[in-house]
Amino acid sequence: LSGHEHTRTGLSQAALKQAFIDNLFYLQGRFPEVATPHDFYMAAAYTLRDRLLDRWVKTARSYKHSQARTVCYLSAEFLLGPHLVNNLINLGIMDTARAAGEELGLDLDAIVQEEEEPGLGNGGLGRLAACYLDSLATLEIPAIGYGIRYEFGIFDQTIENGWQVEHTDAWLRNGNPWEIYRPKLRFPVKFGGHTQQYDDDGHLRIRWIPDLVIEGRAYDTPILGYGVNNANLLRLWSAHATQSFNFQSFNTGDYYGAVRAKVEAETISKILYPNDEPEAGKELRLKQQYFFVSCSLQDMLRLQFNTTGSVEKFHEKYSVQLNDTHPAVAVAELMRLLIDDYKMTWDPAWEITRHTFGYTNHTLLPEALETWSVELFGRILPRPLEIVYEINRCFLDEVRMRFLGDESRVARMSIIDETQGRRVRMAHLATVGSFAVNGVAAMHSELVKSTILKDFHDLWPEKFHNVTNGVTPRRFIVAANPRLATLLTERLGSDAWVRDLSLLRSLEAHADDTGLHADWQAVKTAAKEDLSNWLGKHAGVTPDPASLFDVQAKRIHEYKRQHLNVLHIVTLYQRLKANPHLDLPPRTFIFGGKAAPGYFMAKLIIKLINSVAEVINRDPQINGTLRVAFMPDFSVKNGQRLYPAADLSEQISLAGKEASGTGNMKFSMNGALTIGTLDGANVEIREEVGDENFFLFGLTAEQAQRHQAQGYRPWEFRHESEELRSALDLIDSGLFSHGDKELFRPLTNSLIQYDPFMVLADYEHYVSRQSEVGHAWRDREHWNRMSILNVARMGKFSSDRSIRDYCEQIWKVQPAPADV
Ligand code: 26V
């Protein structure tokens, strides 16, 4: 190695190669001739981890010296995706590492593909948290992500006989080279039992006597920024039985009791809940939430106390963001820790608490708003419940003072809902306990103020903000679509766009450049070929890369309306069958997404997609003009295969239902055009790219609202549209289900009778917009121009912009660059 380069930190080809061989030998106990692909992956991961740790230690030192405020992002989910590729990019050593691999006869891409991703999230909310960690580090903001180290993440999906089948995600099976266990960092968390008053030197205090104490143990993962030396921390908590608990039982001879307690404790961080199943008040889920919140707050308070000798200025040092209401119990828990453990009185403790938290709302769907029965909450968390009551008492006095005599308002705003049994409303707790509340897209933030939190907006208008979501271009352009990244860098003359996505705007000047068009189309076609090959191996369909790739990838849910997409496919199929000479441009419809295991209708939609695929793909009369493919196991990793290959992005939720969407941004950044409703961030995407480069359709949120209020009659739409009727009838005919006329009846019946997400109302406009898509596709030059303009105008949707907004509007934090 040259100069002062060190094997553990050096970035030269020689250093990387040496480190890789050392790690293979000393950590895996292997030499190249006998090593498996997984051994190679582990050796590469450890090689990167050393370099990350070097930066992390230096970052920690810098943060300590700068008096900077720290952001703590509390989230029950972090859907990180594979680390290796991202770390290679952020360290800037992709090419060097590839060359080092070649010297050893190894293919870096194959090694990268070996990684099993940590699927510690359900979808958009968890992935957003991961994008924000990337941007926080890139913007050099002192930040810690806090969450749960689930032993099993989101289930793996296979498709069997057209149905979704779930498999446990044993992601830790082969070890996790990215995490560092911190044996000294452990905190006790209490559950159950009762409280009692006691006299503490003349002060009346409360003691919580639990019937179970479990221990949270910290596992840290370094998160490196792009092109900077800052590496932040993701700290995930794992639940264990406490030492003392074990010994006690053992000494009394209750060996099995001790083992049972251990199992019970470890259950808490065992598995990620599928969060888009209606909230069923699951006890374990409340325990998970309290568990990670309590550990995280104890961790922050300890740091604050150890560095300043007191916790009085906690809120000046920490800004704690609640990612949805999952961590909202933090409001009560911080009060409890300050009062019971740090012996503060109520008023100063409340001053700290209400200046500490920010709350981000991610959904308006009533069935998704978290509430817990007071009975359950009090049984599991007796002391926090007392504190919730006291917070509520003080808060309702404030409401009464402002709105004299308006008792119905008091009842509406109460943290305790008394209308359907007594329930704790977590969104109210979060709003009362936070200094800022925000939605995740402009339209969504307006709806938060005018609907679910209207009364709170009346009381505290200044508390409400909007921060439109964003996604990281490091993962969703550079990692997912290296060909496009190379082309952009070539055309812009620099890779500065990776840190400042607004620079892509200068592409506008080249939107009509035929040279660029040729390169642009070549990049897209190559990605489509890759995807086609992958689908051939994993989905049994090998689509023609020359066809239009029309993609819908997201969780399967009625409000996202994958069945609207299916109705369009069936309609085209019928048109072609009726008129075989109809000149339709070849299209491949690609779906990806998981259904919550208990969500029958969503699973039936998956079955319908696969059943329609089976019939259409095999029909010789169709002859490949239409193809349908379901990508199994949509994940971050598989998403990275999909986004670059899409020509058309389906963002077709009923207006007013999708808080933001972030897939919409990922597709558009990779040059797909959008067919979409005026929902969530679609509204802002259309504003940025221009209406002429976006296929808009459907009711507005207001119109949808009005129709629903006036009594929506979906069957009338069925009567009025011949094509819609015959599409529904064809599904009911058994054609797609080997003659079984009943299979899809629950779906078609629901559409005709209730249609809660107004699929039938939007059908006609959707289908006619889709025809325009077909026409536009024929003029490839114009299409390419629109595609280029989409990418050029995506600057706003970088998560770097979102994080800057949070820093300025909400957190009031400054960057603290790490010293080299
Ligand atoms: C959805 C649903 C649907 C009905 C059944 C019960 C249920 C429970 C939870 C949820 C998801 C709520 C939180 C969430 O994941 N929101 C998503 O957050 C993304 C990031 O802000 C955003 O882009 C998505 O639009 C939003 O759905």
Boltz pocket constraint, residues with backbone or C-beta under 6 A from the ligand:
constraints:
  - pocket:
      binder: B
      contacts: [[A, 123], [A, 124], [A, 125], [A, 126], [A, 128], [A, 275], [A, 276], [A, 277], [A, 278], [A, 279], [A, 324], [A, 361], [A, 362], [A, 363], [A, 365], [A, 367], [A, 368], [A, 440], [A, 469], [A, 557], [A, 657], [A, 658], [A, 659], [A, 660], [A, 661], [A, 662], [A, 680]]
      max_distance: 6.0
